[in-house]
Amino acid sequence: MIASKIFASMSGCGWCALSLGALSLVLGCGHSPPPKSEPSELLERVMPTFSTTSLNGTAIDTGGFDVPIVVKFFDADCSACARTLPAAQGLYQQKPDVAVIGVSEDSRPSTAREIVAKYKLRFPVVVDADNSIAHSFQVKGTPMAFVADQRGRIRWVGGDDLTEDTLVAAVEAIEE
């Protein structure tokens, strides 16, 4: 790294340790900014909450988390969902301290179960048959993913170009 080369060339200098610390802050040892977000009126607002039961019978209440939350909307007829659902599953496996919730916009639980099985999804999935959850998130189409921080504020929105890398980067940018 650049800082270690600078330190090596400046060893023996009394103020170097302090300067090195300042330099490492300037060079960005912290989290990088998130990838560009999709436009949404909900950005920087408190995420809409919902309470329901997942396909596997787990009670879901999005108002009860104190960790980052990813809410991933999808449906069976969405070709882009085939690319983005594995990204959500990858995040779920990579970041166990993040709550990932899938929201199926399919009208039948059996269709949502087929998608869960096809993509081997392990995160909880709920069915939004009446589109009430999608309506509260102002979802205009699938796929969409909302990333909220520990306080429930939406900090990033992803669409059909979502990848595991962009999703992980969006989450890491908001982690404290």
Secondary structure as GFF3:
##gff-version 3
##sequence-region A 1 176
A	DSSP	alpha_helix	2	10	.	.	.	ID=ss1
A	DSSP	alpha_helix	16	27	.	.	.	ID=ss2
A	DSSP	beta_strand	51	53	.	.	.	ID=ss3
A	DSSP	beta_strand	59	61	.	.	.	ID=ss4
A	DSSP	three_ten_helix	62	64	.	.	.	ID=ss5
A	DSSP	beta_strand	69	74	.	.	.	ID=ss6
A	DSSP	alpha_helix	81	94	.	.	.	ID=ss7
A	DSSP	beta_strand	99	104	.	.	.	ID=ss8
A	DSSP	alpha_helix	109	118	.	.	.	ID=ss9
A	DSSP	beta_strand	125	127	.	.	.	ID=ss10
A	DSSP	alpha_helix	132	136	.	.	.	ID=ss11
A	DSSP	beta_strand	144	148	.	.	.	ID=ss12
A	DSSP	beta_strand	154	158	.	.	.	ID=ss13
A	DSSP	alpha_helix	164	174	.	.	.	ID=ss14
###
